[in-house]
Amino acid sequence: MSGWVDELAAALGVEPLSGGETGRLLSTAREIAHRVERKDTPLAAFVLGLGTERRIGEGASREDAFRQSIEAVLALLPEEPPPAG
């Protein structure tokens, strides 16, 4: 991924994304874009981040918090993409 995302993480005072997190987040974003609506993808990513941070604040490891948040997103995705039009 680009170094820009790492620079953003540093500017925000958070740990950069690992390669595994990057792959999982991009895969999840693709599913949201195709199975819900493209414009919902950045909003869902933001909410996913908030959920992950909440779980960390409750004592979960970053890895577990991220996994639980991704699982919650995937569980809510519809089986089929929305109809075109």
PyMOL Python script that loads the backbone (N, CA, C, O; Angstrom):
from pymol import cmd

cmd.read_pdbstr("""\
ATOM      1  N   MET A   1       0.854  -1.175   0.000  1.00  0.00           N
ATOM      2  CA  MET A   1       0.000   0.000   0.000  1.00  0.00           C
ATOM      3  C   MET A   1       0.896   1.233   0.000  1.00  0.00           C
ATOM      4  O   MET A   1       2.104   1.139   0.219  1.00  0.00           O
ATOM      5  N   SER A   2       0.306   2.355  -0.241  1.00  0.00           N
ATOM      6  CA  SER A   2       1.104   3.581  -0.322  1.00  0.00           C
ATOM      7  C   SER A   2       1.585   4.015   1.056  1.00  0.00           C
ATOM      8  O   SER A   2       0.944   3.755   2.074  1.00  0.00           O
ATOM      9  N   GLY A   3       2.719   4.677   1.053  1.00  0.00           N
ATOM     10  CA  GLY A   3       3.253   5.223   2.286  1.00  0.00           C
ATOM     11  C   GLY A   3       2.375   6.325   2.858  1.00  0.00           C
ATOM     12  O   GLY A   3       2.491   6.674   4.033  1.00  0.00           O
ATOM     13  N   TRP A   4       1.498   6.871   2.026  1.00  0.00           N
ATOM     14  CA  TRP A   4       0.627   7.944   2.478  1.00  0.00           C
ATOM     15  C   TRP A   4      -0.264   7.482   3.626  1.00  0.00           C
ATOM     16  O   TRP A   4      -0.490   8.230   4.578  1.00  0.00           O
ATOM     17  N   VAL A   5      -0.772   6.253   3.542  1.00  0.00           N
ATOM     18  CA  VAL A   5      -1.640   5.737   4.605  1.00  0.00           C
ATOM     19  C   VAL A   5      -0.851   5.614   5.907  1.00  0.00           C
ATOM     20  O   VAL A   5      -1.382   5.893   6.982  1.00  0.00           O
ATOM     21  N   ASP A   6       0.403   5.201   5.818  1.00  0.00           N
ATOM     22  CA  ASP A   6       1.253   5.149   7.006  1.00  0.00           C
ATOM     23  C   ASP A   6       1.498   6.548   7.561  1.00  0.00           C
ATOM     24  O   ASP A   6       1.511   6.740   8.777  1.00  0.00           O
ATOM     25  N   GLU A   7       1.693   7.525   6.677  1.00  0.00           N
ATOM     26  CA  GLU A   7       1.865   8.919   7.116  1.00  0.00           C
ATOM     27  C   GLU A   7       0.607   9.424   7.805  1.00  0.00           C
ATOM     28  O   GLU A   7       0.683  10.138   8.805  1.00  0.00           O
ATOM     29  N   LEU A   8      -0.551   9.053   7.269  1.00  0.00           N
ATOM     30  CA  LEU A   8      -1.812   9.448   7.894  1.00  0.00           C
ATOM     31  C   LEU A   8      -1.927   8.847   9.289  1.00  0.00           C
ATOM     32  O   LEU A   8      -2.312   9.535  10.235  1.00  0.00           O
ATOM     33  N   ALA A   9      -1.593   7.568   9.419  1.00  0.00           N
ATOM     34  CA  ALA A   9      -1.644   6.920  10.732  1.00  0.00           C
ATOM     35  C   ALA A   9      -0.740   7.649  11.725  1.00  0.00           C
ATOM     36  O   ALA A   9      -1.132   7.892  12.866  1.00  0.00           O
ATOM     37  N   ALA A  10       0.469   7.995  11.286  1.00  0.00           N
ATOM     38  CA  ALA A  10       1.398   8.714  12.171  1.00  0.00           C
ATOM     39  C   ALA A  10       0.842  10.076  12.557  1.00  0.00           C
ATOM     40  O   ALA A  10       0.931  10.483  13.715  1.00  0.00           O
ATOM     41  N   ALA A  11       0.271  10.777  11.591  1.00  0.00           N
ATOM     42  CA  ALA A  11      -0.290  12.109  11.872  1.00  0.00           C
ATOM     43  C   ALA A  11      -1.451  12.029  12.859  1.00  0.00           C
ATOM     44  O   ALA A  11      -1.676  12.957  13.636  1.00  0.00           O
ATOM     45  N   LEU A  12      -2.186  10.915  12.826  1.00  0.00           N
ATOM     46  CA  LEU A  12      -3.320  10.742  13.732  1.00  0.00           C
ATOM     47  C   LEU A  12      -2.920  10.070  15.044  1.00  0.00           C
ATOM     48  O   LEU A  12      -3.744   9.901  15.943  1.00  0.00           O
ATOM     49  N   GLY A  13      -1.639   9.688  15.142  1.00  0.00           N
ATOM     50  CA  GLY A  13      -1.149   9.087  16.375  1.00  0.00           C
ATOM     51  C   GLY A  13      -1.630   7.664  16.595  1.00  0.00           C
ATOM     52  O   GLY A  13      -1.808   7.231  17.733  1.00  0.00           O
ATOM     53  N   VAL A  14      -1.843   6.929  15.489  1.00  0.00           N
ATOM     54  CA  VAL A  14      -2.272   5.535  15.615  1.00  0.00           C
ATOM     55  C   VAL A  14      -1.270   4.622  14.920  1.00  0.00           C
ATOM     56  O   VAL A  14      -0.498   5.053  14.064  1.00  0.00           O
ATOM     57  N   GLU A  15      -1.302   3.365  15.304  1.00  0.00           N
ATOM     58  CA  GLU A  15      -0.425   2.364  14.706  1.00  0.00           C
ATOM     59  C   GLU A  15      -0.817   2.147  13.243  1.00  0.00           C
ATOM     60  O   GLU A  15      -2.006   2.063  12.936  1.00  0.00           O
ATOM     61  N   PRO A  16       0.149   2.055  12.345  1.00  0.00           N
ATOM     62  CA  PRO A  16      -0.189   1.824  10.939  1.00  0.00           C
ATOM     63  C   PRO A  16      -0.858   0.466  10.737  1.00  0.00           C
ATOM     64  O   PRO A  16      -0.728  -0.432  11.568  1.00  0.00           O
ATOM     65  N   LEU A  17      -1.560   0.334   9.642  1.00  0.00           N
ATOM     66  CA  LEU A  17      -2.206  -0.928   9.302  1.00  0.00           C
ATOM     67  C   LEU A  17      -1.153  -1.977   8.963  1.00  0.00           C
ATOM     68  O   LEU A  17      -0.161  -1.684   8.297  1.00  0.00           O
ATOM     69  N   SER A  18      -1.378  -3.178   9.421  1.00  0.00           N
ATOM     70  CA  SER A  18      -0.514  -4.284   9.025  1.00  0.00           C
ATOM     71  C   SER A  18      -0.930  -4.730   7.627  1.00  0.00           C
ATOM     72  O   SER A  18      -1.979  -4.326   7.125  1.00  0.00           O
ATOM     73  N   GLY A  19      -0.109  -5.560   7.008  1.00  0.00           N
ATOM     74  CA  GLY A  19      -0.467  -6.085   5.699  1.00  0.00           C
ATOM     75  C   GLY A  19      -1.759  -6.876   5.735  1.00  0.00           C
ATOM     76  O   GLY A  19      -2.580  -6.776   4.824  1.00  0.00           O
ATOM     77  N   GLY A  20      -1.940  -7.661   6.782  1.00  0.00           N
ATOM     78  CA  GLY A  20      -3.175  -8.435   6.932  1.00  0.00           C
ATOM     79  C   GLY A  20      -4.391  -7.559   7.118  1.00  0.00           C
ATOM     80  O   GLY A  20      -5.447  -7.825   6.543  1.00  0.00           O
ATOM     81  N   GLU A  21      -4.251  -6.504   7.923  1.00  0.00           N
ATOM     82  CA  GLU A  21      -5.372  -5.576   8.122  1.00  0.00           C
ATOM     83  C   GLU A  21      -5.719  -4.871   6.814  1.00  0.00           C
ATOM     84  O   GLU A  21      -6.893  -4.698   6.486  1.00  0.00           O
ATOM     85  N   THR A  22      -4.701  -4.470   6.077  1.00  0.00           N
ATOM     86  CA  THR A  22      -4.932  -3.791   4.811  1.00  0.00           C
ATOM     87  C   THR A  22      -5.710  -4.684   3.857  1.00  0.00           C
ATOM     88  O   THR A  22      -6.703  -4.259   3.266  1.00  0.00           O
ATOM     89  N   GLY A  23      -5.260  -5.910   3.710  1.00  0.00           N
ATOM     90  CA  GLY A  23      -5.943  -6.844   2.813  1.00  0.00           C
ATOM     91  C   GLY A  23      -7.376  -7.105   3.225  1.00  0.00           C
ATOM     92  O   GLY A  23      -8.280  -7.118   2.389  1.00  0.00           O
ATOM     93  N   ARG A  24      -7.580  -7.313   4.523  1.00  0.00           N
ATOM     94  CA  ARG A  24      -8.933  -7.607   5.029  1.00  0.00           C
ATOM     95  C   ARG A  24      -9.850  -6.399   4.878  1.00  0.00           C
ATOM     96  O   ARG A  24     -11.025  -6.549   4.543  1.00  0.00           O
ATOM     97  N   LEU A  25      -9.322  -5.207   5.123  1.00  0.00           N
ATOM     98  CA  LEU A  25     -10.129  -4.002   4.996  1.00  0.00           C
ATOM     99  C   LEU A  25     -10.497  -3.738   3.537  1.00  0.00           C
ATOM    100  O   LEU A  25     -11.637  -3.384   3.238  1.00  0.00           O
ATOM    101  N   LEU A  26      -9.542  -3.908   2.636  1.00  0.00           N
ATOM    102  CA  LEU A  26      -9.831  -3.699   1.211  1.00  0.00           C
ATOM    103  C   LEU A  26     -10.842  -4.724   0.700  1.00  0.00           C
ATOM    104  O   LEU A  26     -11.726  -4.383  -0.086  1.00  0.00           O
ATOM    105  N   SER A  27     -10.720  -5.957   1.135  1.00  0.00           N
ATOM    106  CA  SER A  27     -11.670  -6.993   0.737  1.00  0.00           C
ATOM    107  C   SER A  27     -13.076  -6.677   1.250  1.00  0.00           C
ATOM    108  O   SER A  27     -14.060  -6.821   0.523  1.00  0.00           O
ATOM    109  N   THR A  28     -13.155  -6.251   2.493  1.00  0.00           N
ATOM    110  CA  THR A  28     -14.449  -5.898   3.081  1.00  0.00           C
ATOM    111  C   THR A  28     -15.046  -4.680   2.386  1.00  0.00           C
ATOM    112  O   THR A  28     -16.249  -4.639   2.127  1.00  0.00           O
ATOM    113  N   ALA A  29     -14.217  -3.695   2.085  1.00  0.00           N
ATOM    114  CA  ALA A  29     -14.693  -2.499   1.382  1.00  0.00           C
ATOM    115  C   ALA A  29     -15.241  -2.870   0.008  1.00  0.00           C
ATOM    116  O   ALA A  29     -16.258  -2.327  -0.424  1.00  0.00           O
ATOM    117  N   ARG A  30     -14.574  -3.788  -0.677  1.00  0.00           N
ATOM    118  CA  ARG A  30     -15.049  -4.238  -1.990  1.00  0.00           C
ATOM    119  C   ARG A  30     -16.426  -4.886  -1.854  1.00  0.00           C
ATOM    120  O   ARG A  30     -17.315  -4.635  -2.668  1.00  0.00           O
ATOM    121  N   GLU A  31     -16.602  -5.710  -0.836  1.00  0.00           N
ATOM    122  CA  GLU A  31     -17.896  -6.367  -0.626  1.00  0.00           C
ATOM    123  C   GLU A  31     -18.998  -5.344  -0.346  1.00  0.00           C
ATOM    124  O   GLU A  31     -20.112  -5.470  -0.854  1.00  0.00           O
ATOM    125  N   ILE A  32     -18.685  -4.346   0.453  1.00  0.00           N
ATOM    126  CA  ILE A  32     -19.671  -3.302   0.744  1.00  0.00           C
ATOM    127  C   ILE A  32     -20.049  -2.570  -0.540  1.00  0.00           C
ATOM    128  O   ILE A  32     -21.228  -2.347  -0.814  1.00  0.00           O
ATOM    129  N   ALA A  33     -19.046  -2.202  -1.318  1.00  0.00           N
ATOM    130  CA  ALA A  33     -19.291  -1.453  -2.554  1.00  0.00           C
ATOM    131  C   ALA A  33     -20.156  -2.243  -3.534  1.00  0.00           C
ATOM    132  O   ALA A  33     -21.009  -1.668  -4.211  1.00  0.00           O
ATOM    133  N   HIS A  34     -19.945  -3.539  -3.613  1.00  0.00           N
ATOM    134  CA  HIS A  34     -20.676  -4.352  -4.581  1.00  0.00           C
ATOM    135  C   HIS A  34     -22.009  -4.871  -4.069  1.00  0.00           C
ATOM    136  O   HIS A  34     -22.939  -5.073  -4.849  1.00  0.00           O
ATOM    137  N   ARG A  35     -22.109  -5.088  -2.763  1.00  0.00           N
ATOM    138  CA  ARG A  35     -23.322  -5.704  -2.231  1.00  0.00           C
ATOM    139  C   ARG A  35     -24.255  -4.717  -1.537  1.00  0.00           C
ATOM    140  O   ARG A  35     -25.400  -5.052  -1.236  1.00  0.00           O
ATOM    141  N   VAL A  36     -23.777  -3.517  -1.285  1.00  0.00           N
ATOM    142  CA  VAL A  36     -24.642  -2.485  -0.688  1.00  0.00           C
ATOM    143  C   VAL A  36     -24.686  -1.318  -1.664  1.00  0.00           C
ATOM    144  O   VAL A  36     -25.555  -1.263  -2.534  1.00  0.00           O
ATOM    145  N   GLU A  37     -23.755  -0.392  -1.520  1.00  0.00           N
ATOM    146  CA  GLU A  37     -23.677   0.749  -2.426  1.00  0.00           C
ATOM    147  C   GLU A  37     -22.307   1.393  -2.260  1.00  0.00           C
ATOM    148  O   GLU A  37     -21.800   1.512  -1.144  1.00  0.00           O
ATOM    149  N   ARG A  38     -21.713   1.808  -3.372  1.00  0.00           N
ATOM    150  CA  ARG A  38     -20.359   2.371  -3.324  1.00  0.00           C
ATOM    151  C   ARG A  38     -20.232   3.520  -2.340  1.00  0.00           C
ATOM    152  O   ARG A  38     -19.268   3.586  -1.577  1.00  0.00           O
ATOM    153  N   LYS A  39     -21.199   4.421  -2.355  1.00  0.00           N
ATOM    154  CA  LYS A  39     -21.072   5.600  -1.492  1.00  0.00           C
ATOM    155  C   LYS A  39     -21.106   5.239  -0.009  1.00  0.00           C
ATOM    156  O   LYS A  39     -20.698   6.045   0.827  1.00  0.00           O
ATOM    157  N   ASP A  40     -21.579   4.057   0.328  1.00  0.00           N
ATOM    158  CA  ASP A  40     -21.595   3.624   1.726  1.00  0.00           C
ATOM    159  C   ASP A  40     -20.234   3.085   2.188  1.00  0.00           C
ATOM    160  O   ASP A  40     -20.006   2.930   3.388  1.00  0.00           O
ATOM    161  N   THR A  41     -19.337   2.802   1.245  1.00  0.00           N
ATOM    162  CA  THR A  41     -18.062   2.176   1.599  1.00  0.00           C
ATOM    163  C   THR A  41     -17.218   3.026   2.545  1.00  0.00           C
ATOM    164  O   THR A  41     -16.798   2.506   3.578  1.00  0.00           O
ATOM    165  N   PRO A  42     -16.941   4.304   2.257  1.00  0.00           N
ATOM    166  CA  PRO A  42     -16.122   5.070   3.214  1.00  0.00           C
ATOM    167  C   PRO A  42     -16.832   5.294   4.545  1.00  0.00           C
ATOM    168  O   PRO A  42     -16.191   5.362   5.593  1.00  0.00           O
ATOM    169  N   LEU A  43     -18.152   5.407   4.500  1.00  0.00           N
ATOM    170  CA  LEU A  43     -18.902   5.591   5.749  1.00  0.00           C
ATOM    171  C   LEU A  43     -18.812   4.327   6.604  1.00  0.00           C
ATOM    172  O   LEU A  43     -18.618   4.397   7.818  1.00  0.00           O
ATOM    173  N   ALA A  44     -18.956   3.178   5.956  1.00  0.00           N
ATOM    174  CA  ALA A  44     -18.847   1.907   6.679  1.00  0.00           C
ATOM    175  C   ALA A  44     -17.441   1.709   7.233  1.00  0.00           C
ATOM    176  O   ALA A  44     -17.279   1.200   8.342  1.00  0.00           O
ATOM    177  N   ALA A  45     -16.423   2.106   6.472  1.00  0.00           N
ATOM    178  CA  ALA A  45     -15.046   1.983   6.952  1.00  0.00           C
ATOM    179  C   ALA A  45     -14.832   2.843   8.201  1.00  0.00           C
ATOM    180  O   ALA A  45     -14.148   2.427   9.136  1.00  0.00           O
ATOM    181  N   PHE A  46     -15.411   4.022   8.209  1.00  0.00           N
ATOM    182  CA  PHE A  46     -15.299   4.893   9.380  1.00  0.00           C
ATOM    183  C   PHE A  46     -15.979   4.252  10.591  1.00  0.00           C
ATOM    184  O   PHE A  46     -15.412   4.214  11.683  1.00  0.00           O
ATOM    185  N   VAL A  47     -17.191   3.752  10.390  1.00  0.00           N
ATOM    186  CA  VAL A  47     -17.919   3.117  11.492  1.00  0.00           C
ATOM    187  C   VAL A  47     -17.191   1.861  11.960  1.00  0.00           C
ATOM    188  O   VAL A  47     -17.149   1.582  13.158  1.00  0.00           O
ATOM    189  N   LEU A  48     -16.617   1.102  11.024  1.00  0.00           N
ATOM    190  CA  LEU A  48     -15.826  -0.071  11.377  1.00  0.00           C
ATOM    191  C   LEU A  48     -14.656   0.331  12.274  1.00  0.00           C
ATOM    192  O   LEU A  48     -14.364  -0.349  13.258  1.00  0.00           O
ATOM    193  N   GLY A  49     -13.996   1.423  11.940  1.00  0.00           N
ATOM    194  CA  GLY A  49     -12.897   1.923  12.764  1.00  0.00           C
ATOM    195  C   GLY A  49     -13.359   2.326  14.153  1.00  0.00           C
ATOM    196  O   GLY A  49     -12.688   2.048  15.146  1.00  0.00           O
ATOM    197  N   LEU A  50     -14.512   2.983  14.217  1.00  0.00           N
ATOM    198  CA  LEU A  50     -15.048   3.362  15.528  1.00  0.00           C
ATOM    199  C   LEU A  50     -15.365   2.129  16.365  1.00  0.00           C
ATOM    200  O   LEU A  50     -15.072   2.088  17.560  1.00  0.00           O
ATOM    201  N   GLY A  51     -15.965   1.125  15.733  1.00  0.00           N
ATOM    202  CA  GLY A  51     -16.284  -0.109  16.448  1.00  0.00           C
ATOM    203  C   GLY A  51     -15.043  -0.822  16.932  1.00  0.00           C
ATOM    204  O   GLY A  51     -15.013  -1.351  18.044  1.00  0.00           O
ATOM    205  N   THR A  52     -14.016  -0.836  16.094  1.00  0.00           N
ATOM    206  CA  THR A  52     -12.753  -1.459  16.477  1.00  0.00           C
ATOM    207  C   THR A  52     -12.151  -0.741  17.678  1.00  0.00           C
ATOM    208  O   THR A  52     -11.709  -1.382  18.632  1.00  0.00           O
ATOM    209  N   GLU A  53     -12.134   0.568  17.631  1.00  0.00           N
ATOM    210  CA  GLU A  53     -11.573   1.352  18.741  1.00  0.00           C
ATOM    211  C   GLU A  53     -12.369   1.144  20.027  1.00  0.00           C
ATOM    212  O   GLU A  53     -11.787   1.073  21.109  1.00  0.00           O
ATOM    213  N   ARG A  54     -13.698   1.046  19.917  1.00  0.00           N
ATOM    214  CA  ARG A  54     -14.526   0.809  21.104  1.00  0.00           C
ATOM    215  C   ARG A  54     -14.160  -0.527  21.733  1.00  0.00           C
ATOM    216  O   ARG A  54     -14.026  -0.626  22.953  1.00  0.00           O
ATOM    217  N   ARG A  55     -13.998  -1.551  20.910  1.00  0.00           N
ATOM    218  CA  ARG A  55     -13.639  -2.876  21.429  1.00  0.00           C
ATOM    219  C   ARG A  55     -12.253  -2.848  22.086  1.00  0.00           C
ATOM    220  O   ARG A  55     -12.039  -3.493  23.113  1.00  0.00           O
ATOM    221  N   ILE A  56     -11.327  -2.113  21.502  1.00  0.00           N
ATOM    222  CA  ILE A  56      -9.997  -1.985  22.106  1.00  0.00           C
ATOM    223  C   ILE A  56     -10.120  -1.292  23.465  1.00  0.00           C
ATOM    224  O   ILE A  56      -9.484  -1.698  24.437  1.00  0.00           O
ATOM    225  N   GLY A  57     -10.941  -0.247  23.521  1.00  0.00           N
ATOM    226  CA  GLY A  57     -11.159   0.457  24.778  1.00  0.00           C
ATOM    227  C   GLY A  57     -11.774  -0.423  25.853  1.00  0.00           C
ATOM    228  O   GLY A  57     -11.603  -0.176  27.047  1.00  0.00           O
ATOM    229  N   GLU A  58     -12.489  -1.451  25.418  1.00  0.00           N
ATOM    230  CA  GLU A  58     -13.095  -2.393  26.366  1.00  0.00           C
ATOM    231  C   GLU A  58     -12.136  -3.520  26.749  1.00  0.00           C
ATOM    232  O   GLU A  58     -12.490  -4.407  27.526  1.00  0.00           O
ATOM    233  N   GLY A  59     -10.898  -3.479  26.188  1.00  0.00           N
ATOM    234  CA  GLY A  59      -9.887  -4.435  26.600  1.00  0.00           C
ATOM    235  C   GLY A  59      -9.506  -5.490  25.566  1.00  0.00           C
ATOM    236  O   GLY A  59      -8.624  -6.307  25.826  1.00  0.00           O
ATOM    237  N   ALA A  60     -10.148  -5.492  24.402  1.00  0.00           N
ATOM    238  CA  ALA A  60      -9.789  -6.467  23.368  1.00  0.00           C
ATOM    239  C   ALA A  60      -8.451  -6.072  22.738  1.00  0.00           C
ATOM    240  O   ALA A  60      -8.101  -4.893  22.701  1.00  0.00           O
ATOM    241  N   SER A  61      -7.719  -7.050  22.253  1.00  0.00           N
ATOM    242  CA  SER A  61      -6.513  -6.732  21.494  1.00  0.00           C
ATOM    243  C   SER A  61      -6.924  -6.095  20.175  1.00  0.00           C
ATOM    244  O   SER A  61      -8.061  -6.254  19.730  1.00  0.00           O
ATOM    245  N   ARG A  62      -6.012  -5.387  19.561  1.00  0.00           N
ATOM    246  CA  ARG A  62      -6.316  -4.765  18.269  1.00  0.00           C
ATOM    247  C   ARG A  62      -6.730  -5.841  17.265  1.00  0.00           C
ATOM    248  O   ARG A  62      -7.693  -5.659  16.520  1.00  0.00           O
ATOM    249  N   GLU A  63      -6.003  -6.961  17.245  1.00  0.00           N
ATOM    250  CA  GLU A  63      -6.307  -8.044  16.307  1.00  0.00           C
ATOM    251  C   GLU A  63      -7.721  -8.583  16.511  1.00  0.00           C
ATOM    252  O   GLU A  63      -8.472  -8.748  15.549  1.00  0.00           O
ATOM    253  N   ASP A  64      -8.078  -8.854  17.759  1.00  0.00           N
ATOM    254  CA  ASP A  64      -9.418  -9.375  18.048  1.00  0.00           C
ATOM    255  C   ASP A  64     -10.495  -8.337  17.759  1.00  0.00           C
ATOM    256  O   ASP A  64     -11.545  -8.666  17.207  1.00  0.00           O
ATOM    257  N   ALA A  65     -10.240  -7.099  18.127  1.00  0.00           N
ATOM    258  CA  ALA A  65     -11.213  -6.031  17.893  1.00  0.00           C
ATOM    259  C   ALA A  65     -11.468  -5.841  16.404  1.00  0.00           C
ATOM    260  O   ALA A  65     -12.614  -5.687  15.981  1.00  0.00           O
ATOM    261  N   PHE A  66     -10.404  -5.853  15.612  1.00  0.00           N
ATOM    262  CA  PHE A  66     -10.539  -5.691  14.167  1.00  0.00           C
ATOM    263  C   PHE A  66     -11.305  -6.870  13.571  1.00  0.00           C
ATOM    264  O   PHE A  66     -12.204  -6.680  12.752  1.00  0.00           O
ATOM    265  N   ARG A  67     -10.946  -8.087  13.982  1.00  0.00           N
ATOM    266  CA  ARG A  67     -11.627  -9.285  13.486  1.00  0.00           C
ATOM    267  C   ARG A  67     -13.113  -9.249  13.831  1.00  0.00           C
ATOM    268  O   ARG A  67     -13.948  -9.557  12.981  1.00  0.00           O
ATOM    269  N   GLN A  68     -13.454  -8.880  15.053  1.00  0.00           N
ATOM    270  CA  GLN A  68     -14.854  -8.820  15.467  1.00  0.00           C
ATOM    271  C   GLN A  68     -15.624  -7.758  14.679  1.00  0.00           C
ATOM    272  O   GLN A  68     -16.780  -7.971  14.311  1.00  0.00           O
ATOM    273  N   SER A  69     -14.989  -6.631  14.424  1.00  0.00           N
ATOM    274  CA  SER A  69     -15.648  -5.568  13.661  1.00  0.00           C
ATOM    275  C   SER A  69     -15.885  -5.996  12.216  1.00  0.00           C
ATOM    276  O   SER A  69     -16.960  -5.756  11.665  1.00  0.00           O
ATOM    277  N   ILE A  70     -14.888  -6.628  11.602  1.00  0.00           N
ATOM    278  CA  ILE A  70     -15.044  -7.125  10.226  1.00  0.00           C
ATOM    279  C   ILE A  70     -16.160  -8.160  10.177  1.00  0.00           C
ATOM    280  O   ILE A  70     -16.993  -8.134   9.271  1.00  0.00           O
ATOM    281  N   GLU A  71     -16.183  -9.067  11.142  1.00  0.00           N
ATOM    282  CA  GLU A  71     -17.231 -10.088  11.184  1.00  0.00           C
ATOM    283  C   GLU A  71     -18.617  -9.456  11.294  1.00  0.00           C
ATOM    284  O   GLU A  71     -19.564  -9.933  10.668  1.00  0.00           O
ATOM    285  N   ALA A  72     -18.744  -8.397  12.078  1.00  0.00           N
ATOM    286  CA  ALA A  72     -20.034  -7.709  12.216  1.00  0.00           C
ATOM    287  C   ALA A  72     -20.465  -7.102  10.886  1.00  0.00           C
ATOM    288  O   ALA A  72     -21.632  -7.193  10.505  1.00  0.00           O
ATOM    289  N   VAL A  73     -19.524  -6.488  10.186  1.00  0.00           N
ATOM    290  CA  VAL A  73     -19.838  -5.902   8.874  1.00  0.00           C
ATOM    291  C   VAL A  73     -20.299  -6.992   7.918  1.00  0.00           C
ATOM    292  O   VAL A  73     -21.345  -6.859   7.284  1.00  0.00           O
ATOM    293  N   LEU A  74     -19.532  -8.064   7.810  1.00  0.00           N
ATOM    294  CA  LEU A  74     -19.850  -9.134   6.862  1.00  0.00           C
ATOM    295  C   LEU A  74     -21.193  -9.785   7.179  1.00  0.00           C
ATOM    296  O   LEU A  74     -21.919 -10.181   6.267  1.00  0.00           O
ATOM    297  N   ALA A  75     -21.528  -9.898   8.457  1.00  0.00           N
ATOM    298  CA  ALA A  75     -22.807 -10.498   8.844  1.00  0.00           C
ATOM    299  C   ALA A  75     -23.997  -9.655   8.401  1.00  0.00           C
ATOM    300  O   ALA A  75     -25.092 -10.181   8.202  1.00  0.00           O
ATOM    301  N   LEU A  76     -23.789  -8.366   8.248  1.00  0.00           N
ATOM    302  CA  LEU A  76     -24.882  -7.472   7.857  1.00  0.00           C
ATOM    303  C   LEU A  76     -25.026  -7.282   6.354  1.00  0.00           C
ATOM    304  O   LEU A  76     -26.003  -6.692   5.893  1.00  0.00           O
ATOM    305  N   LEU A  77     -24.057  -7.778   5.586  1.00  0.00           N
ATOM    306  CA  LEU A  77     -24.127  -7.591   4.137  1.00  0.00           C
ATOM    307  C   LEU A  77     -25.229  -8.449   3.529  1.00  0.00           C
ATOM    308  O   LEU A  77     -25.399  -9.608   3.907  1.00  0.00           O
ATOM    309  N   PRO A  78     -25.980  -7.879   2.585  1.00  0.00           N
ATOM    310  CA  PRO A  78     -26.973  -8.692   1.890  1.00  0.00           C
ATOM    311  C   PRO A  78     -26.283  -9.740   1.007  1.00  0.00           C
ATOM    312  O   PRO A  78     -25.140  -9.559   0.589  1.00  0.00           O
ATOM    313  N   GLU A  79     -26.989 -10.822   0.736  1.00  0.00           N
ATOM    314  CA  GLU A  79     -26.436 -11.887  -0.094  1.00  0.00           C
ATOM    315  C   GLU A  79     -26.227 -11.440  -1.539  1.00  0.00           C
ATOM    316  O   GLU A  79     -25.259 -11.836  -2.189  1.00  0.00           O
ATOM    317  N   GLU A  80     -27.117 -10.636  -2.017  1.00  0.00           N
ATOM    318  CA  GLU A  80     -27.098 -10.195  -3.418  1.00  0.00           C
ATOM    319  C   GLU A  80     -26.813  -8.712  -3.510  1.00  0.00           C
ATOM    320  O   GLU A  80     -27.160  -7.956  -2.603  1.00  0.00           O
ATOM    321  N   PRO A  81     -26.180  -8.282  -4.604  1.00  0.00           N
ATOM    322  CA  PRO A  81     -26.009  -6.844  -4.811  1.00  0.00           C
ATOM    323  C   PRO A  81     -27.358  -6.178  -5.055  1.00  0.00           C
ATOM    324  O   PRO A  81     -28.315  -6.845  -5.450  1.00  0.00           O
ATOM    325  N   PRO A  82     -27.441  -4.873  -4.825  1.00  0.00           N
ATOM    326  CA  PRO A  82     -28.703  -4.179  -5.070  1.00  0.00           C
ATOM    327  C   PRO A  82     -29.012  -4.190  -6.566  1.00  0.00           C
ATOM    328  O   PRO A  82     -28.102  -4.267  -7.391  1.00  0.00           O
ATOM    329  N   PRO A  83     -30.291  -4.115  -6.912  1.00  0.00           N
ATOM    330  CA  PRO A  83     -30.655  -4.090  -8.337  1.00  0.00           C
ATOM    331  C   PRO A  83     -30.113  -2.818  -8.995  1.00  0.00           C
ATOM    332  O   PRO A  83     -30.089  -1.747  -8.389  1.00  0.00           O
ATOM    333  N   ALA A  84     -29.685  -2.964 -10.233  1.00  0.00           N
ATOM    334  CA  ALA A  84     -29.166  -1.812 -10.987  1.00  0.00           C
ATOM    335  C   ALA A  84     -30.308  -0.876 -11.332  1.00  0.00           C
ATOM    336  O   ALA A  84     -31.439  -1.295 -11.579  1.00  0.00           O
ATOM    337  N   GLY A  85     -29.977   0.391 -11.340  1.00  0.00           N
ATOM    338  CA  GLY A  85     -30.984   1.341 -11.787  1.00  0.00           C
ATOM    339  C   GLY A  85     -31.392   2.231 -10.751  1.00  0.00           C
ATOM    340  O   GLY A  85     -32.241   3.094 -10.976  1.00  0.00           O
TER     341      GLY A  85
END
""", "prot")
cmd.dss("prot")
cmd.show_as("cartoon", "prot")
cmd.util.cbc("prot")
cmd.orient("prot")
